[in-house]
Amino acid sequence: MSKKKKIAISVIAIILIICAIGAIFYIKQGNSKVKVGLQSEEKYVKAGETVSVEVEIENLEEDIYTIQGFLEYDENLFEKITNDNIENKNDWVSVYDEPSKMLISGRNKKTSNNGLIMVLNLKAKSDINIEETEIKINDLEVSGVDYYQDLDDSNIHLKIKK
């Protein structure tokens, strides 16, 4: 075989390998309707009391395994959150890494069901001097085997009752 044919075959092989790698790493982008929401029955927080914040996913149409984001809350108002402050719901297992503030929830089987993922229980400190606070989950992402989507940040505002 001539040198030109060998080069042409090598170039075609490289192009095919690049296309195959691209196909392997192709991730289907989701629609922008999916939302992770924070809700609480309590609209006011009193010193020393615990407020429960529900984390739910809405408008999910694709199968997913994980949801992750970064939890932001006022550490001067609330005691430190640990994994003991998280109630897992509906086969989700949630873990909070305090140093990085990362909150990640996963399932051992895919789901496209909307609903409650976890409940965060935040205990207010006894000496609070503010009137309002906000709890947020930033840089939210959901993912599945062939699905990935960045989501809008989610937050909830609570008033302080003295």
N, C-alpha and C positions, 0 to 999 in steps of 0.2 A: 504494500500500500504506500502511496506517495506521501511525502511530508505534508502537502497541502490538505490531503484527505484526512490525515491524522489530526491536524490542527482544526479542521472544520468539525470533525466528530467530537473533539475535545470541547470546542466552544459550544456545540449543541448540548453535550452532556452537562456542562456547567450551567447553561441556561435552564435545562430541565431540572437540575438539582435545586437551583434557586427558586424555580416555580413550585417545586414540591415542598420546599421549606416554607415558602410563603403560604401555601395552602394549609400546611400543618398549623401554622401560627395565626391563621385567619380567625378573627373573633367577630362574631356577629354583634353589632351595636344595637342596643335596645331602644325602645321608644321613650320619649321624655315624660310619659304620663306616670311612670312608676314613682312612688313617693314613700318615704319613711316618715311617719308622723309621731310626734310626742304629744301625749294627752294626760291630763290629770283631773280627777274629780275635785281635788282641792285647788282652789284659786288663791288661797292665802296660806302662808306658812307662819307658824308661831314658834317662838324660841323653844328649843328642846323637843319639838315634835318632829315626826317623820312624815314626809310627803312622798307619795307613790306616783311615779311617772311611767305610763305605759308607752312602749315602743311598738308601733305597728307598721306593717307594710301594706300598701294599697296599690290597686291597679296593676298587679303583677300578671303578666300574660306568658312569660317564659319560665322554664324550669330553672331554679337557682339552688345553690348549695350554701352560699355565704353572703353575709352583709357585714360591712365594716365601715368604721368611721372613727373620728376622734371626739371624745367626750369633753365638753367644756362646761364648767360650773364654778361658782364662787366659793373658793376654798376658805374664805374668811367667814362665810355664812354657814356652809355645810361641813360636817365632819368628812374625813377622807372616805372616798368610795373604795370598797374592796369587792372581791367576787362574792363575799357573803351578803352584799347589798343587792344582788341580782337574783330575781326569780325567773327561771327559764320557763317558757311556755310553748305549747304545741310542738314538741319534739325538737325545739331549737336549744342549742347549748351555747351560752354566751360567756365570754371571758373578757375581763378588763385588766389591762396592763397599766398600772398607775404611773410608772416613770414616763412612758410614752404617751399616755392618755388614750391609747387605742382600745376601742371596744369592738369586738368581733363576735359574730354569731354564725353558727354553722349547723348543718344537719348532716346525718349520715346517709340520707336519701334526698333526692331532688324534690322540689315542690314548686307548684305554681299557685299555691293557695295564699290568699290574702289573710291578714289577721295579726293577732298578737304574737310578738316575738319574745318579749321579756318585760319585766317590771323592774324599774330602778327605784330603790328605797333610799331616799336621802334624808338624813337626820340633821335638822338645824341645830347649830350651836346655841348655847344658853345666852350668850351675850352678842346680840345682833343689833347693828346700828344703821341699817339701810332700809329703804322703803320698797324696793322692787329688785327682782333678780331675774336672770335668764339662764336656762339650761339649754345647751346646744349639742348637736352631733354634726360635726363638720366633715368635709371631704368624704361624704358617703359614697360607697360603691356596692353594687350587687354583682354576683358572678355565678355562672354555672359552667358546664362543660364547654359549650360553644357560645356562651353569652356573657357579656360584660357591659355594665353601664355605670357611668358617673351620675350621681343624683344631686339634687339641690340640698343644701344644708337644711337641717330641721331644728326648730327651737320651740320653747314654751316660756311664757312670761308668768311669773308668780309675784304676788304682792306680799309684803311682810306685815303681819298683824302683831302689834306690840301689846 
